[in-house]
């Protein structure tokens, strides 16, 4: 918690950046770029507590799931989180964020960790994969990625694809899953820019009004188009993944990201997320809670921040927050008044 606010990180990942998991030679450069983005641009500068060297960052996977539990619930103000798989099987052998990590934590802390399994038509057997979700712990939604590498070329995964994508959505709905999250706005690797716009969403959100479509990284790019989509359609929500991290060192950028979303009048459909453990979440919860919009931008009030930090996500998924708080108070990490451990302390110990 931060002050009296129950905090949910709406997207966390257990990235597997081991070279043997790479399926494309350029992934070495992509991971170095990711490291630079996190530790040289977004993390607190001049504070060695939050600094990892590149080898430590690339090897975090070896310490999961214990590391993720500790970083989220022991070293930061995060009280609950949603683990997202990543279906980039043409870039990484396991898609890059295998859901077994989130599942292991969900079994130990079912009141803290929830799971969005990865899904794509490039999966070797997507129908059987969807059918397996009913037997997996705390599955709340699915996660799609807008492109993948197939036989050495970039192949878009668009919601306008009636042959390959829409049948998967139908099967997801038949399985009782009501939330479909899709990565947008932030490209990864040499994939086509057009894959990351939101132009393909309008038709599908109208075709499936009973499903919620969660735009992940919403506002980082195509902010006006994203805001218009959310403002018009009740079943479009925004997951800010990694965007709040700009509130620390790049306040003007964050204001430009969130300003159009706030102007839509639907701040109650915006969810906070850091993308941990790609970033350490602790400084960014602090900076978001303290953030003030520059003059001339739509206001970001304390009430709005409270919603974005946790209550909006709880509303989307129908959580009983009081019951979750009671369960958190009884586990090894606790809730109010807990003394936070040093950042990356399990990494230092290893």
Beta strands, then each sheet from edge to edge (+ up, - down):
strand 1: 8-12
strand 2: 80-84
strand 3: 113-118
strand 4: 139-144
strand 5: 147-150
strand 6: 153-156
strand 7: 179-183
strand 8: 212-216
strand 9: 236-239
strand 10: 270-271
sheet 1: 1+ 2+ 3+ 4+ 7+ 8+ 9+ 10+
sheet 2: 5+ 6-
end
